[in-house]
C-alpha cells in the first residue's frame, strides 16, 4: 500500500507542484520530488570549469550534475517543503 500512496503523491506533483527544478550542464531542466533526493554534494573547483556546481544523488542511484550550488538546492528544497 505504501508504494501506491507514493505513486499518488508523485502523480499530484506531475504539474510541478512540490517539485524542484535543477538545470544540468547542457541547460536541460530536471524536476525532482524533494523526497527523491538522498544526497547533495558541492562540486570541486575542477568541476566548476564544466559548469557543475553540485552533485545531487537520488535514492534510485542516479546522479545529477547541477548548475545550482548546494546552498541553492537546499533553498529550493526548503521552499518546496514549506
N, C-alpha and C positions, 0 to 999 in steps of 0.2 A: 504494500500500500504506500510506503514511503516514496518509492520511485515514481508512482503515479502522481502523487502530490507535487513532487519536484518538477515533473513534466508540465503539470498545470501552471505552476509558478513561472516556469520558463516561457510557456506559451503566452502568458499575460505580459511578459516583458518583451515579446517579439516586436512591439511597436517602439521599443527603445526606452520605455518607462522602467526606471530602476536599473538600467544598464549604464556602463561607462564606455566612452569612445576612446580608443587608442589608435595612434597612427603608426604604421610600420615604416621602415626605411624607404620604401617605394612610394610612400604617400597614401597608401590604401588604409581605409578606416576598418577597424575591427571593433565590434561591440561585444562586451563581456558582462555577464552577470557577476555582481560582486562576490557571490558565494562560490564562484568557479575559480577564484584566484587563490593559489596556495602560497606564493612567494613573490616578492618584489625585490630585485637587487639592482643597486645603482651600477651602471656600467663604468668600466675603467676608462682612463684617458685615451688609450689607443682606439677604443670603440667609438669614441666621440667623433673621430675622423670620418667614420662611416655613417654618422647621424644617429647612432644608437645611444640613448641616454639612460635607459634601464632595460632590464630583462624581467618580463612578467611570466611566471610559470603557473600553469593551471593544474587543477587536480587530476586531469586526464593525461598529464605529462607533456603537453605542448608548451613551447617557449615562444613568447612574442618579443621580438626586438623592437622596442618602442622609442619613438622620438621624444616622448614626455619623460621628465625626470621622475625619480622615485617619489619625491615630495609632491609633484603634480598628480601622480597616480593616487597617492594617499588622499589628497584633497578631493579628487573625483570620487573616490570610494566613500569618503565621509558625506559628500553631497548626495550620492545615490542611496545611502543608507539612512539619511535623515528623514 
